[in-house]
Amino acid sequence: MLRKKNPSADSQSGQAAVEAALTLPLTLFLVLGTIQFFLLLQARALTEYAVFRAVRTGSVKHGDCVAMTHAAIAALLPTFARTDSPEALGKAFGRHNDNQYHGSGHTGPIVWLTRERPLRAEIRGDEEESFDDPARYGSLRDVMRLESRIIFWFPMRIPFANWVLNRMFLARWGLRDYTAHNPLLLTETAHWNERSSAGFDAAIARELVDRSNRREYVFPLQASYSMRMMTPARRTLFRTQNCAPTPEGL
């Protein structure tokens, strides 16, 4: 005896398939986006640690940019490279100690490092002889301090989420217009084209847009730190105020 098909059951099955097709991209983005945000939080914490390590290293090495950059990169390696063993850590540092991304679809500097103090013009030639002389310090303001800011170009590597978040960030910060139809409601169109203050320096904004144009999705994480220098700054190490390749005047 043949059973008759139930039109109601077929209709419900088709409706469920359509609903699943509509909600699956959103669900996928929520899962991947949550993972990406957690990775951003981890990278933010390590950025603050990295600038501390950079300044601490610079304070005992006369403000040497190479040593400061290496210290910062070593602290940030867990966010974009395998570091689960001493061998892996050494290999990762050897690959990235030139402050360049190699592989993973990213290029360009890993970090920008500024030296906001001491100013290059203020460094005297007799610092080596008088640095530890208490008589040269009239007050705490006269103590030589190393102040630095780091910009970590954190690579967003979670597929799909990195593309979506990048477009959201650029639009929210007024760096790129975003106009598109809502796929769930085609009568709605986004008009994110207001120029708002992103709180970024112009050089950071340009670098962010340039990397986005190359489909290298990054997020510029920033942190600052200040510490009394344990060794005097040397003029030979301050031929430029900021550490290359950081733009001057940042």
C-alpha positions in Angstrom: 0.0 0.0 0.0 1.5 3.3 -1.1 1.6 6.2 1.4 0.5 9.5 0.2 3.1 12.3 0.5 2.3 14.9 3.2 2.5 18.3 1.5 2.7 20.0 4.9 5.8 18.0 5.9 7.5 18.8 2.5 6.7 22.5 3.1 8.2 22.5 6.6 11.3 20.7 5.4 11.8 23.3 2.6 11.2 26.2 5.0 13.8 24.8 7.4 16.4 24.5 4.6 15.8 28.1 3.6 16.1 29.3 7.2 19.3 27.3 7.7 20.7 28.8 4.5 19.9 32.3 5.7 21.2 32.0 9.2 24.3 29.8 8.6 26.5 32.7 7.4 25.5 34.8 10.4 26.1 31.9 12.8 29.5 31.2 11.1 30.5 34.8 11.4 29.5 35.0 15.1 31.6 31.9 15.9 34.7 33.0 13.9 34.3 36.6 14.9 34.3 35.6 18.6 37.5 33.7 18.1 39.1 36.6 16.3 38.1 39.0 19.1 39.6 36.8 21.8 42.8 36.7 19.8 42.7 40.5 19.6 42.4 40.6 23.4 45.4 38.3 23.8 47.4 40.4 21.3 46.4 43.6 23.2 47.8 42.2 26.4 51.0 41.1 24.8 51.4 44.5 23.1 51.5 46.2 26.5 54.0 43.6 27.6 56.0 44.1 24.4 56.4 47.8 24.8 57.5 47.3 28.4 60.2 44.8 27.3 61.3 47.2 24.5 61.7 50.1 26.9 63.4 47.9 29.5 65.9 46.7 26.9 66.5 50.2 25.6 67.0 51.6 29.0 70.0 49.3 29.6 71.3 49.5 26.0 71.5 53.3 25.5 68.2 53.4 23.6 69.4 51.0 20.8 66.6 50.5 18.3 67.7 47.1 17.1 67.7 45.7 20.7 64.3 47.3 21.5 62.7 46.0 18.3 64.0 42.5 18.9 62.7 42.5 22.5 59.3 43.7 21.3 59.1 41.0 18.5 60.1 38.2 20.9 57.3 39.2 23.2 54.7 39.3 20.4 55.7 36.0 18.6 53.0 33.9 20.3 50.3 36.0 18.6 51.3 35.0 15.0 53.9 32.2 15.2 54.4 28.8 16.7 56.2 29.1 20.0 55.3 25.9 21.9 58.9 24.7 22.3 62.3 26.3 22.6 63.2 25.1 19.1 60.0 26.5 17.6 60.5 29.8 19.5 64.1 30.1 18.2 63.1 29.3 14.7 60.2 31.8 14.8 62.5 34.6 16.1 65.2 33.8 13.5 62.6 34.1 10.8 61.1 37.4 12.0 63.9 39.2 13.7 64.2 41.5 10.7 60.8 43.0 11.7 59.1 41.6 8.6 56.3 39.2 8.2 57.3 36.2 6.2 54.4 33.9 5.0 50.8 33.7 6.3 49.7 36.1 3.6 51.2 39.1 5.3 54.1 41.4 4.4 55.6 44.6 5.8 56.8 45.5 9.3 55.5 43.7 12.4 56.0 46.7 14.7 56.5 50.4 14.5 58.5 51.8 17.5 58.7 55.4 18.5 61.1 57.1 20.9 59.3 60.1 22.3 61.9 60.8 24.9 64.8 61.5 25.1 64.7 63.9 22.2 67.5 63.5 19.8 68.3 67.3 20.0 68.7 67.1 23.8 71.3 64.4 23.9 74.7 65.8 24.9 78.1 64.4 24.1 79.2 64.3 27.8 76.4 62.0 28.9 78.7 59.1 29.5 80.8 60.9 32.1 78.0 62.7 34.0 75.1 60.3 33.7 75.4 58.9 37.2 76.4 62.2 38.8 73.6 63.2 41.3 74.6 66.9 41.0 73.4 67.1 37.4 69.8 66.3 38.4 68.0 69.3 39.9 64.7 67.5 40.0 63.0 64.4 38.9 62.1 66.2 35.6 65.8 66.2 34.8 66.2 62.5 35.0 66.7 60.9 31.6 63.7 58.8 30.7 63.0 56.5 27.7 59.4 56.9 26.5 58.3 54.7 23.7 55.1 53.9 21.8 54.6 50.7 19.9 52.2 50.0 17.0 51.8 46.3 16.5 50.3 45.4 13.1 48.4 42.4 14.4 47.6 40.0 11.6 43.9 38.9 11.7 44.1 35.3 10.4 40.6 33.9 11.0 39.1 33.3 7.5 36.0 35.3 6.7 36.0 37.1 10.1 39.1 39.0 9.2 37.6 40.3 5.9 34.3 41.3 7.6 36.0 42.9 10.6 38.4 44.8 8.4 35.7 46.4 6.4 33.8 47.2 9.6 36.8 48.9 11.1 37.7 50.9 8.0 34.1 52.1 7.7 33.6 52.9 11.4 36.8 54.9 11.5 35.9 56.8 8.3 38.8 55.4 6.3 36.7 53.9 3.6 33.1 54.2 2.5 30.9 51.2 2.9 27.6 50.9 1.1 26.0 47.6 0.5 22.6 45.9 0.6 21.4 43.9 3.6 21.2 40.3 2.1 18.4 39.6 4.5 16.4 42.7 3.7 17.4 44.1 0.3 15.5 47.3 0.8 18.0 48.3 3.5 21.3 49.8 2.4 24.3 50.7 4.5 25.7 54.2 4.3 28.8 54.2 6.4 30.5 57.1 4.7 30.8 59.7 7.5 34.2 60.9 8.2 34.8 60.4 11.9 37.9 60.7 14.0 39.6 57.3 14.2 42.1 58.5 16.8 44.9 57.4 14.6 47.9 59.3 13.3 47.7 59.9 9.5 50.6 57.6 8.9 48.9 54.7 10.7 45.7 55.3 8.8 47.5 55.3 5.5 49.4 52.1 6.4 46.2 50.4 7.4 44.4 51.3 4.2 47.4 50.2 2.1 47.6 46.8 3.7 43.8 46.4 3.4 44.2 47.1 -0.3 46.7 44.3 -0.5 44.2 42.1 1.3 46.4 41.9 4.3 43.9 42.3 7.2 45.6 43.8 10.3 44.6 45.7 13.4 47.0 48.4 14.7 47.4 47.8 18.4 49.1 50.6 20.3 50.7 50.8 23.8 53.1 53.2 25.5 55.6 52.9 28.4 58.1 55.1 30.1 61.1 54.2 32.3 64.2 55.9 33.7 67.2 55.0 31.6 69.8 52.9 33.3 72.4 53.9 30.7 72.9 57.3 28.9 71.4 57.7 25.4 74.0 57.8 22.7 73.9 60.2 19.8 75.1 57.5 17.4 72.0 55.5 18.2 69.7 58.5 17.8 70.4 59.5 14.2 66.7 59.3 13.8 64.2 59.9 16.6 62.1 56.8 15.8 63.2 53.3 15.1 63.2 52.4 11.4 60.9 51.8 9.6 58.7 53.9 11.8 57.8 57.2 10.1 59.3 60.3 11.7 56.9 62.6 13.4 54.6 59.8 14.4 
